[in-house]
C-alpha cells in the first residue's frame, strides 16, 4: 500500500525500487526467528523493520504504519530495544518527533553487552557455590556453570577482537559512514 508521497507501508521502500511485499515478508520472517529465540514479539518486529530500512531509522508513525501496529505497541517495543542497547532515540531537528535508530554495529554492541551480563551472573553464581558448598550436587552444578561462563566470556572477548580485525578487511563503512582505511 503506497501513500500519496510515494512511500510504502515499509518506510521508504517504494523510493528504493524494492518490492514492498517482499520486504514486509522478510521483516516478518526475521522477526519470527528472533521471537522464537526469545525476544519479545513486537520488539522483534520493530527491530527487523529498522534493520531493513536503508538508513536504519524511522519515526514511531513510520514504524506503526509499516508494521500495522499501534503507536503504543511501537512505544513498548522501542522501550525494550533501548534498554538492551539495540536502538537509540534521537530528536528530529526542528521537530518534537523522536526518531528511532539502530545502534552502530548493533550485533557487536549487543554481544559486547552480554559480556557485562555474564560477569554479573558469574559473581552471583560464585556466591551460590560458596553458600551451597562446592562439594554438594547443587554447588558442583553451579560451579560448572561458573566455569562455563568464564570460558564463554574469554572466548567472546577474543572473538570480538578477531571480528574487529576481520571487519576491516571487508570494507564495511566505519561508524561515521566513511570507508575504513
Residue pairs with C-beta under 8 A, 6 or more apart in sequence:
1 8
1 9
1 20
2 8
2 9
2 14
2 20
6 14
6 15
7 13
7 14
7 15
8 14
8 20
8 66
9 20
9 24
9 65
9 66
9 68
10 20
10 23
10 24
10 27
10 49
10 52
10 53
10 66
11 49
11 52
11 53
11 58
11 62
11 66
12 53
12 54
13 19
13 20
13 23
14 20
16 54
23 52
24 66
26 48
26 52
27 45
27 48
27 49
27 51
27 52
27 66
27 67
28 45
28 48
30 44
30 48
30 51
30 52
31 41
31 44
31 45
31 47
31 48
32 44
34 44
34 47
34 48
35 41
35 44
39 47
40 77
40 80
42 69
42 73
42 74
42 76
42 77
43 76
43 77
43 80
43 81
45 67
45 69
45 77
46 63
46 67
46 74
46 77
46 78
46 81
46 87
46 100
47 77
47 81
47 86
47 87
47 102
49 58
49 63
49 66
49 67
50 56
50 57
50 58
50 63
50 87
50 100
50 101
50 102
51 102
51 106
55 101
56 101
56 102
57 90
57 99
57 100
57 101
57 102
58 66
58 99
58 100
59 92
59 97
59 98
59 99
59 100
60 71
60 74
60 75
60 78
60 97
60 98
60 100
61 71
61 97
63 69
63 74
63 78
63 100
64 70
64 71
64 73
64 74
67 73
67 74
78 87
78 89
78 100
81 87
81 100
82 88
82 89
84 110
84 113
85 103
85 109
85 110
85 113
86 102
86 103
86 106
86 109
86 110
87 100
87 101
87 102
87 103
88 100
88 101
88 102
88 103
89 98
89 99
89 100
89 101
90 98
90 99
90 101
91 97
91 98
91 99
92 98
92 99
103 109
103 110
104 175
105 175
108 160
108 163
108 164
111 156
111 160
112 160
114 156
115 153
115 156
115 157
118 149
118 152
118 153
118 156
119 153
121 149
122 146
122 149
122 150
122 153
125 142
125 145
125 146
125 149
126 146
128 139
128 142
129 139
129 142
129 143
129 146
132 138
132 139
132 142
133 139
134 140
134 143
167 180
168 180
171 179
171 180
172 180
173 179
173 180
174 180
